[in-house]
Amino acid sequence: MSREVLTVNAELSLQGLAEFLFHNSISGAPVTSKDGKLIGAVSVTDIIRHETVPEKGPQFNSRHDYYVHTAENRFSHQDLDALHFTTEAPVTVQDIMTPRILEVREQDTVQQVAKTMIKNRIHRVFVTREEKPIGIISTVDMLRIIRDI
């Protein structure tokens, strides 16, 4: 188990998340609320899934389109370009994270941890105490145990 738990805040941008994961040479991390409680997990797979899901195509947002059309009649195109109308809010970790938390307790056996990981087809579980992450057990940690038997 790794006791150095690197967490990300749910409000971090996708760019910030990618930089965090790359900088720390990790493929995923627990997501915590402002008070440090575990609220989910996010990984490189979540980023890839988000970036590769085909868009639904142009959506008609009647309220937004009404105001843009009205603004086009009152302002020059140069003025409107300076406003940078966007229809999408920036994507954050909370938007792509897995809110389902797979956690184990400090006293759980290696077999119980392995069973949780296999059953849920996951690469890491979080060891928690009072809803806060205190460690991470990864597939690499499990392979080290098997190697050392």
N, C-alpha and C positions, 0 to 999 in steps of 0.2 A: 504494500500500500504506500502510495505517495502521500506524505503528510503536508507537503507544500501544495495547498489548494489555490490554484489561480482561477478566480471567478470573473464573470463579466456581468455588468449591469444590464438589465432588460432594455434600457433606453439607449444603449450604445448603437451607433449606426453600423450598417453592414460593412462599410469601408473600415471603420474602427475595429470591428470584429476580425476581419480578415488580417489586418495588420497585427492585432494582438495574438492571434493564433500563429501567424508566421514568425513573429518576433520571439515567441516562447517555444517554437518548434513543437506545438501540440496540435491535435486534430479536433479537439472539442473541449468544452468547459461547462461547469455548472453555471446556471443563471441565477443571480440572487436579486432580491428586492433591496430597496434602499436601507432596510434594517438588517440586511445580511441573511435573511431567510431564503432557503432554497425554493425556487419557483419553477425550475425547468432545466433543460439541458440544450445545448446548441453545438453543432459540429460543422465541419467542412461539408459534409453531406447535405446539411440543411441549406448552406449557401449555394451549393451546386443545384440542389433541387429548386430553390427559389429562382436562380438565374436561368435555368433551362426550361421551366414550365412555360409553354407557349402562352402568349398574351391572348386575352379574350377578344381582341380587336377593339376598334373604337367604340366607346360607350357614350351614349347620349346622356349628358347630365343637364337636364332642362334648366335648372336654376343657374348653373355655371354658364351654360351656353347663352342664356338670356342676358346675363350681365356682360359677357364678352361681346355679344352682338350690340348691345346698347352702348358699350364703351367705344366700339369701333365707329359708331355714328357720331360720337362726341369728340374723339381725340384722334390725332394723327397716328399712322402706323409706327412712326419713329417713337412717339411717346408710349404707345402700347408695348413695343418691343422692350423698352426700358423697364417695364413692369414685370416681365418674365412670368406670365400666367402659367401656372402648372396645375394639373388636375390630380396629381398624385402626391401624397405626403411622403417624406423620406422613410425608407424602410428601416426598421430597427430590429434588434435581436428579438424583442418580444413578438414581432410579426412572424418570425421564422422558427423560433425555438419549439422544442417539444415540451409541452407543459406537463406531460406525464413524468413523474419523478420515480426513478428506480433506485431505491436506496437500500442499504444494508446496515445492520447495527455492528458496533465494534465487536460484540461477542459472537457474531455469526461465524460458522465454520467455513473453511475453504470450499467444502462440498456444497454448502448452502449458497455461497456466492456464485460458484460455477453453475449451479442449477438456475439461479436467477438470470445469469448472463445468457445461458443456452436457451432457456425458455423464451426469453424476450429478444433474442438475436441482437444483442448489444455488445459494444466494445468496452464499455466502462460502467461502473456503478459507483455511487457516492456513498461514503460512510458518513452518517450524520449523527449529531447529538443535539437535541432540542431544536430540530428543524434546520440546523446550520451545518454546512459541510465541513468535516474535519479531516477528510481523506478521500482519495480516489483509488479504486482498484481497477486496473486495465487488463486487457487480454495479455499484454506483455508481462504484467505482474504474475498472472496465473501461469503463464508458460515458464517463468523463472522457478516457480514452486515445483512444477512438474519436473523440470530439469534437475533440480536439486534433491529430488526424492531418491 
